[in-house]
Amino acid sequence: LNLTLDPADRWQIRFRGEKTVGQLAFRDFAANVSPEPGATNAGNPYLVPETAWFTQLAVERRFWDRGALTLTAEREFLSDVVDLIPIDNRFDAPGNIGDGWRQLLMLEMTLPTDKLAIPGGQVRLKLTKRDSRVTDPVTGEKRRIRDQWPHWMELQTSKNIPSLESVLGIDFFLGYDKTAYR
């Protein structure tokens, strides 16, 4: 379901709702042994794809000729979350660990610099906050889903240089934070 409203000039509100089914990776359900001593990757032949009811609401305000400010909120209600499960208290492998949720709040801005005395330039900023909850299969505690960064920032600048038929750009990223559950 997609719904788009244009309540006023340069304003747009978008809603999206859908059911999604995840894609399994071959390495997640096929076991293999590495030539390194003591290194085994356990697979899970009973793994099923994660499914989710996904909702998204975005509010966008356009300004100047190419500028935009967008606030986006997303929430996923998950079933059969794919994460790591213990195997014989010696290994771990991808497995389904039950239900959970994931959410995101993102602010994006595209700022053309023409009106700031820098013709042909653009600044893009993206700030993202993520959260999730799932029950850990070992401890029984509620925790974040693995490989999900709680904060993320992207800052990209670019400047067209017509005389060189080129674009000069600088990108800056901040917020990589990773917690591993094994």
N, C-alpha and C positions, 0 to 999 in steps of 0.2 A: 504494500500500500504506500503510495507516494502522494503527498498533498502539498501544493505550493500556493501561498497567498501573497499578493502584492497589495498590502493595505494602504500604502501611500507611496508617493514618488520616491524612488531610490531605496525603498525598504522591501525586504522579502522575508517571509517566514516559511520554512520548509519542515515538514514532518515525514518521517519514513518509518515504517514498521514492516518487519519480515521475519520469516522463520528461515534459519540458516542451518546447513549441515556441513561440518568440518571435513577436511580432506586428510586421510591417513597417509603417512609417509611409510614407504616400504621398510625403512630401517627401524620403525617403531614396532613392527610385529614380526620381523625376521631376526633370529639370533645369529651372532657371528663371533668368532674368536679371533683376537688380534695376535700377531706374531710376538708381541711384547709379553714377557713373562707375567702371568697373573692378570692379564687384561682380557675380560670377557664382556661382550655386550649382549645382555639378555633381551630377547624379544617377547612379545605377548600375542599369541595367535587368537586370543579372545577379545582383543581390542575392538571397540566400536567407535565410530565417529562421534565427536562432540556435536550436540545440537543446541540451538539457542533461539530464543525469541528476542529479536533485536529492535530497539526503538531509538530514534534519533530526532532531536529538535534543534534547528539552526535558525538564528536570526541574523540577517545581514543588512548592513547599511552601506550603500555605495556613496562615494563623494568624489569631487573633482571629476576628472575624465576617467581615470583608471584606478582610483583608490577604493578600498573596501575594508570594512571592519565586520568580522563574523564571530559570533559566539555560538558554540555547538555543545550540546549535551547528549551523551549516549548512555544507554543502559542495556545490558544483555542478561537475560535470565537463562542460565546454562543447565544442561542435563548431560550426564556422562562426561564430565570434565576430564580431559586427557592430561595427566601429570605423571610423576614417577611413583611406582608402588614397589614395596619390598618383595624380593623373591628369595625364599629360604634363608632369610636373615644374612645373606652373603652378597646379594646383587640387588640392583634395582632395574626396573624396566618401565617403559611407558605403559600406563594402564588407566582405566576409568576409576575415578575416585568419588563419584557422586555428583550432586548438584551444587551450584554456586552462582555467583554473579560477578559481572565486570562492569565498570562504569568509567566514563571519560568526560572531562570538561576541558574545552579547548577554546582559546582566544587567538584569532588570526587577524593580522593587519597587513594590507598591502598599501604602501605609501609612495606614490610617485613624487619624485623630488623636483619636478619642473617648477612648481610654485615656490620652492625653497632655494631658488637660484642655482640649481644643479640640473640643467636640462638633460633629458635622456636617462636619468637615474631612477632607481627604484629600491625601496627598503621593504623587506618582507619579514615579519615577526610572527612566530608561532609559539604559544605557551600552552603546555598540555599537563594536566593533572589526571592521573589514573588511580583507580582503587579496585580491589576485587576481594572476594572472600570465597573460601572453600574449606572443607574440613580435612586436615592432614590425616592420611591413612595410618600413620604410625602413632602420633601423639594424641589424636582426637581433638586437637586444638584448631580453632579458626585461624586461617592465615591467608596471605596473598597468594595468588596463583603464580607459579614459577615463571621466570623470564618476562616479568612485566615491570617496566620502569615506572616508579611512582610520579616522577617529574621529568619533563623534557622541555628544552627551549631550543629553537632554531632562529637564527638571525642571518638573513641573507641580504647582501647589498649587490647591486649591479649598476653599471654605467655603460651605455652605448658609446662607442668611439667610432663614428662613421668614417673618419679619415683612414682608419686601419681596418675597416670592415670587421670590427671585433666588439666583444663585450667583455669588460673587466668585472670580475665578481669576487667577493669575499664571503665565505660562509663560516658561521660560528655555531657550535652545538654545545649544549651543557645539560647535564642531568643524568648521565649514565650511572645507574646504580643497580647492582644485580645481587640477589640473594639466591643461593642454591639450596634446594632441599633434596637430600639423598638419604 
